[in-house]
Amino acid sequence: MDRIIILGSAYPLRGGGLATFNERLARAFQDKGHKVTIFTFSLQYPSLLFPGKTQMSDEAAPNDLDIKVEVNSINPFNWIRSARKIKKLKPDILVVRYWIPFMAPCLGTISRLVRKNGKTKVLAVVDNIVPHEKRPGDRALSKYFVNSVDGFLTMSESVLNDLQKFDKKKPRVFCNHPLYDNFGRAIPMHQAREFLNLDPDFYYLLFFGFVRDYKGLDLLLMAMANEKIRQLPIKLIVAGEFYSSMNPYLKIIKENKLDEKVILKSDFIANNLVSKYFCASNLVVQPYKDATQSGVTQIAYHFDKPMVVTNVGGLPEMVPHKKAGWVVKPDSDEIADAVYHIFTSDLDQQLIEGIQEEKKRFSWDYFTDSLLELTTKI
């Protein structure tokens, strides 16, 4: 049995992709008999840098996890204290979640200090090493972090390749993003639609998660304006908090008279509501202009929902074309054509069968085994 510490977002931070993933990873390690503690942030983002409404969860605390609220992302003295607390626990493995260069000084410093104990192996689960939204200094910051750890796990081949720009020697492994299976079981579509007060006579597309410009919501809205889609009984649900200005999207809706075709649910979607939105929908659309991997894909797999994704980053690896969904270029006409073809050819049931087969390769057992095997190469 190993003593494992996960350094990254968790409760009481809101259960977005990062926190939800880290908590699920902790449970997966616990299921294997390991002793796990999560060190999460007392301050993750300064308010000036946080685009949402609140960083804190209003849900009940998980009672099956050992979570310590310790880390201040902008306080170097705190980094030293946090590292000392981690070293005192004498972990065999420290798993650090890395997703943006802003976190490199904090996470990299703590990792460096913990490694000095001569015992702990530091593994990085890397979402992105080259960020979607680039800023000056990103490369230097990521380099600082990369030099602080012993090995890497990436969840897309593109990120694995990007790592070559920073390090060519340390052990690394690619492992698919596992299923988000912690949002409960699927419920009947009619029940989910009744809960959300949706008209049962329409097909529903779902765009889910925080809205950032690189996620291509503008392309999906323009696809909704395509005449092929207008003639079908299709509506789009946009479910997620806007992390960029709503104005460009509202302009597209207004100029194309899409008010009756688009349902905006622009608040943060709490974990207990996730199943409602996915189960109410016929098709999940990820029209991203840039991507690595996506947790939204893994929620769609869990609820057996076909997808339309763009051919960027790791999305085509995760969603085989014409088996679990449709893979298209990040182009509004191509997105519209895919949606039209799926619904007019009654392909949704065929795609559901493909999804049920494909999702067998996205297990948490395989993910944790990949991390543990990585330690043997250090």
Protein Blocks (a to p, Z undefined) as FASTA:
>chain_A
ZZddddddddfbdcbfklmmmmmmmmmmmmnopacdddddfblbdfklpmbfbfcdcbdc
dfkbccddfbafklmklmmmmmmmmmmnopabdcdddfbfklmmmmmmmmmmmmmnomac
cddddfbfbdfbdcehklmmmmmmmmmpmbdcdfbfklmmmmmmmockbgcddddddddf
knopaddfklmmmmnopafkbccdddedjddfklommmmmmmmmpmklmmpccddddedd
dfbdfklmmmmmmmnopmlmpccdfbccdfklmmmmmmmpmbdcdfbfbdcbdfklmmmm
mnopacddddehjllmmmcghklmccddddfklmmmmmmmmmmnopmmmmmmmmmmmmmm
mcfklmmmmmmmmmmmZZ
